[in-house]
């Protein structure tokens, strides 16, 4: 009985859920969700750009976190070029730029083309 009750609760009716909606809930959130879903599932490489931006931000957080990431031999080349925190800022800026380009849908501007490595 308990199992069938849980499975029936999973398909609850949204109309029965009472929640006070603010202006941002009614206008901003649905538009952001629609834009995010359109980027991920209804476009060619936009999902890849989102995942790349997310991975760059996570890598930046790893590098900016206290500790010695560059102490391992794998990262000796990177440590000779810049410090760990400098690399973290580079990846953070790159990830935020990826999200900015995808969020605005501005894929063919001069800046977006240069950022992607095009001429």
Secondary structure, DSSP 8 states (H G I E B T S, - for coil): -HHHHHHHHHT--GGG------HHIIIIIHHHHHHHHHHHHSSSSHHHHHHHHHHHHHHHHHHHSSS-GGGSGGGHHHHHHS-HHHHHHHHHHHHHHHHHHHHHT--SSHHHHHHTT--
